[in-house]
Amino acid sequence: MAMISRKKRSFRVSEGLFSYLRRHGRAVDVAGGWAGGLPVSYADLTRYDDTTPVYDKRGRDTLWRSVLYPSSLRKEIDRDLVRTYASLRVMGNTSLMKHLVTDRVDVCTYGNTQPFRVRILNTLNENFDYFYVKQADASRIYGLELEDLLSPNRVDFLCDGNTLIEEHISGIPGDQFIRDHLKDTRIDEVRLGKEFVKFNERCFLRLLGDMHSSNFVVHVIPDFDETMYRIRAIDFDQQSHEGRCNVYMPKYYPQNNAIIFLAIRCMTPESVRQYQEEEHTLLRHRARAEHEALGELLAVMADDELAPPENVRRLGQELAHHHRDARFRGCETMGQLVAASLSLLEWE
């Protein structure tokens, strides 16, 4: 069983990390076209004076709260949120955003970081899109960038050092998929099980933790007369922080048991090994394709503090035992452990 021991503190964005983000188009500062950074900050959105509960289509409380701003602030915040969306989607070209309005701002009060979720509405066709405003945290930024470089999925985000803007990652929330879809007789159990095995490998080799069913989404993809599945991480707060090996393996979270037991039923050990090696091969190809950026990122990450020293030491010992590779014991930071783990792919 995997458990997170305690609430993780936030880690500041170092100058080295911010320089990396600037070089790769992730940073917004004076040089990036916005005086003082992003048009809106996380602190700006905390100035609400009331909230109301948000319910889903079945009338269940989502645990998000819709925030209400004073009338003196509402117009300014709405405008700056549309400008922020323009920064994320069209490099700040607000001439393309004249038909967009801020439809709603929600806050997640039960989470550790209390992120804001913003809904932007297209007034021409009633289509809408979401993005998130969060406090910048180095762990999460490293997680997002590793996701973009090494997973099958692209993810867009911006940072000004204090505030983090993330695009919405669509999909069926994992807990909802297990509750509402897993008993469907049309589920292709083998393909779903295969994807979970591959997802487990992606998380473990890059040391992304806390991947229980509330922190990933499932894409259901029609494929001729069959169905494909893709599992995507949506929470990156626990990128290489905890000191226990099993925290980085989704197969050890009891919230995922329904999918885990399904995979056990329909796959043999030989199939599991095949799918693991398939994912290792894909990770190797992605790492080589992003060789320059990945090398830069790991070099910066190796110098950053992302966890207490005792977590680094314990995880190094456990990884050395798991992989039967002594190089993990010599690592002094979480970034070095991530680099050592990825080196098993022989991508350099």
Secondary structure, DSSP 8 states (H G I E B T S, - for coil): -----S--------HHHHHHHHHTT-B-SGGGTSTTSSSS-HHHHT---EEEEEE-TTS-EEEEEEEE--HHHHHHHHHHHHHHHHHHHHTT-GGG-TTEEEEEEEEETTSSS--EEEEEEETTT--EEEEEEEE--HHHHHHHHHHHHHSSS---EEE-SSEEEEE---SEEHHHHHHHTTT-TT--HHHHHHHHHHHHHHHHHHTB----GGGEEEEEEEETTEEEEEEEE---TTBS--S-GGGG-GGG-GGGHHHHHHHHHH--HHHHHHHHHHHHHHHHHHHHHTHHHHHHHHHHHTTS--S-HHHHHHHHHHHHHHHT-GGGGG--SHHHHHHHHHHTT---
